Amino acid sequence: MDTRTLFEQLRKFDTPTIVNALEIVRGARFTTGFTRQRLIAAFPKLAPIVGIARTAMIRCSDPFDPVARKQKLFGYYESLAAGGQPTVAVVQDVDGQPGLGAFWGEVNTNVHWGLGCVGAVTNGSMRDLDAMHPQFQCLAATLSPSHAFVQVVEFGTRVDVLGMAVSSGDVIHADYHGAVVIPLDLAERLPAAIDLMARREKVILDAARAPAFNVAKLRDAYAASEQIK
């Protein structure tokens, strides 16, 4: 299956479902590879986003040299546009006070969308909520009315956004619940795992919604669910 087709399949499911499916294909639960704190979704009703990670680090508190800032910014944009698409920007704000200045707003969401990026995940801030590109999903830790001295300081390096460690080239799935890294070697196995999970859960849900539901029937439903392969 080609990458775009696989990504479109995975966009049909919310991020908690993807995490559950990863548990099935791994054969165990896990506590790493996903965001661990609440994020604000610019557009909570948008469908999930799936893409290849493009990473960067930003800082907002220190004054910058305009020429150096522009050079670093366009180096980042070039990295964003290179290689496979769609992409998801994963941006770590390395300031002592993350979110002091917003990297994400009207201009950057439109620029990123135009370069094939479908969304962003950041421990920093965003602004211009009413003027952002309406199909670009931004998940940010906070809001700020200012961009302060926002500047890209590194790109293409490994970052950590709210407990989720990401390298450029990783596959990211995200929605208003948060984001998760999908190991590339497991991605194609997720649709089958989601189907299995849905069939198992249906037995329990049907029992719970039926008249005269009780703990004995719940035990039977769990036992029947566990037999589904």
NORDA-V15882 format. One record per pair of residues at least 4 apart in sequence whose ideal C-beta (glycine too) atoms are under 8 Angstrom apart, sorted by the first residue. I is the first residue (numbers start at 0). GAP is how many residues later the second one is. Records with the same first field share a line. If there is no record, write none. Layout:
BEGIN
I: GAP / GAP
END
This chain:
BEGIN
0: 4 / 5 / 8 / 187
1: 4
2: 4 / 49 / 81
3: 4 / 82
4: 4
5: 4 / 181 / 182
6: 4 / 43 / 44 / 79
7: 4 / 42
8: 182
9: 8 / 38 / 40 / 163 / 172 / 177 / 180 / 181
10: 36 / 37 / 38 / 39
12: 4 / 5 / 8 / 35 / 181
13: 4 / 34 / 161 / 163
14: 4 / 19 / 33 / 158 / 159 / 160 / 162 / 163 / 164 / 165
15: 4 / 161
16: 4 / 177 / 180
17: 4 / 30 / 155 / 162 / 164 / 172 / 176
18: 4 / 15 / 161
19: 4 / 174 / 177
20: 4 / 169 / 172 / 173 / 176
21: 4 / 8 / 158 / 160 / 161 / 164 / 168 / 171
22: 4 / 5 / 6 / 7
23: 169 / 172 / 173
24: 161 / 164 / 165 / 168
25: 4 / 160
31: 131 / 133
32: 131 / 132 / 147 / 148
33: 129 / 130 / 144 / 145 / 146 / 147
34: 4 / 86 / 104 / 126 / 127 / 128 / 129 / 143 / 144 / 145
35: 126 / 127 / 128
36: 104 / 125 / 126
37: 103 / 140
38: 82 / 100 / 101 / 102 / 123 / 137 / 139 / 140
39: 86 / 99 / 100 / 101 / 102 / 103
40: 5 / 96 / 97 / 98 / 134 / 135
41: 62 / 67 / 84 / 87 / 90 / 94 / 95 / 96 / 97 / 98
42: 89 / 91 / 94 / 95
43: 132
45: 89 / 91 / 129
46: 128
47: 125 / 126 / 127
48: 37 / 39 / 69 / 70 / 88 / 123 / 124 / 125 / 126
49: 36 / 38 / 68 / 121 / 122 / 123 / 124
50: 34 / 35 / 36 / 37 / 66 / 67 / 68 / 120 / 121
51: 31 / 32 / 33 / 34 / 35 / 36 / 117 / 118 / 119 / 120
52: 34 / 35 / 36 / 37 / 113 / 114 / 115 / 116 / 117 / 118 / 119 / 128
53: 25 / 26 / 33 / 34 / 35 / 36 / 63 / 101 / 102 / 114
54: 34 / 35 / 36 / 37 / 100 / 101 / 102 / 103 / 104 / 111 / 112 / 113
55: 20 / 33 / 34 / 35 / 36 / 96 / 98 / 99 / 100 / 103
56: 34 / 35 / 36 / 37 / 95 / 96 / 97 / 98 / 100 / 102
57: 33 / 34 / 35 / 36 / 37 / 45 / 66 / 92 / 93 / 94 / 95
58: 34 / 35 / 36 / 90 / 91 / 92 / 94
59: 33 / 35 / 39 / 40 / 41 / 43 / 64 / 87 / 88 / 89 / 90 / 91
60: 34 / 35 / 36 / 39 / 40 / 87 / 88
61: 87 / 89
62: 86
63: 4 / 5 / 85 / 87
64: 4
65: 4
66: 4
67: 4
68: 4 / 82 / 83
69: 4
70: 4
71: 4 / 79 / 80 / 81 / 83
72: 4 / 78 / 79
73: 4
74: 4 / 77 / 80
75: 4 / 76 / 79
76: 4 / 34 / 38
77: 4
78: 76 / 77 / 89
79: 7 / 9 / 32 / 35 / 36 / 37
80: 34 / 35
82: 4 / 86
84: 31 / 32
85: 30 / 31 / 32
86: 28 / 29 / 30 / 31
87: 29 / 30 / 31 / 32 / 33 / 84 / 86 / 91
88: 23 / 28 / 30 / 31 / 32 / 33
89: 30 / 31 / 32 / 69 / 71 / 74 / 76 / 82 / 89
90: 12 / 29 / 30 / 31 / 33 / 68 / 70
91: 30 / 31 / 32 / 67 / 68 / 69
92: 5 / 6 / 10 / 29 / 30 / 31 / 32
93: 4 / 59
94: 4 / 5 / 29
97: 25 / 26 / 27 / 43 / 44
98: 24 / 25 / 26 / 41 / 42 / 43 / 44 / 45
99: 25 / 44 / 46 / 48
100: 23 / 24 / 43 / 45 / 46 / 47 / 48 / 49
101: 22 / 23 / 24 / 25 / 26 / 38 / 41 / 42 / 43 / 44 / 45 / 46 / 48
102: 5 / 19 / 21 / 22 / 23 / 44 / 47
103: 4 / 5 / 16 / 18 / 20 / 21 / 22 / 23 / 28 / 34 / 36
104: 4 / 21 / 22 / 23 / 26 / 27 / 42
105: 4 / 22 / 25 / 26
106: 4
107: 4
108: 4 / 11 / 19 / 23 / 24 / 27 / 29
109: 4 / 22 / 23 / 26
110: 4
111: 5 / 8 / 21 / 24
112: 4 / 5 / 20 / 22 / 23
116: 19
117: 17 / 18 / 19
118: 17 / 18 / 19 / 20 / 55
119: 16 / 17 / 18 / 19 / 20
120: 18 / 40 / 43 / 51 / 53 / 58
121: 4 / 16 / 17 / 18 / 19 / 39
122: 17 / 18 / 38 / 39
123: 16 / 17 / 18
124: 15 / 16 / 17 / 18 / 19
125: 6 / 12 / 14 / 17 / 18
126: 16 / 17 / 18 / 19 / 20
127: 4
128: 14
131: 4 / 6
136: 37 / 38
138: 35 / 37 / 39 / 40
140: 21
143: 4
155: 12
156: 11
157: 7 / 8 / 9
158: 6 / 7
159: 4 / 5 / 6
160: 5 / 18
163: 15 / 16 / 17
164: 16
165: 4 / 6 / 15
169: 11 / 12 / 14
170: 10 / 11 / 12 / 13 / 16
171: 7 / 8 / 9 / 10
172: 6 / 7 / 9
173: 4 / 5 / 6
181: 4 / 5 / 8
182: 4
185: 4
188: 4
189: 4
190: 4
191: 4
192: 4
193: 4
194: 4
195: 4 / 32 / 33
196: 4
197: 4
198: 4 / 29
199: 4 / 25 / 26 / 28
200: 4 / 24
201: 4
202: 4 / 18 / 21 / 22 / 25
203: 4 / 14 / 17 / 18 / 21
204: 4
205: 4 / 15
206: 6 / 10 / 11 / 13 / 14
207: 5 / 10 / 13
208: 4
209: 7
211: 5
212: 4 / 5
213: 4
214: 4
215: 4
216: 4
217: 4
218: 4
219: 4
220: 4
221: 4
222: 4
223: 4
END
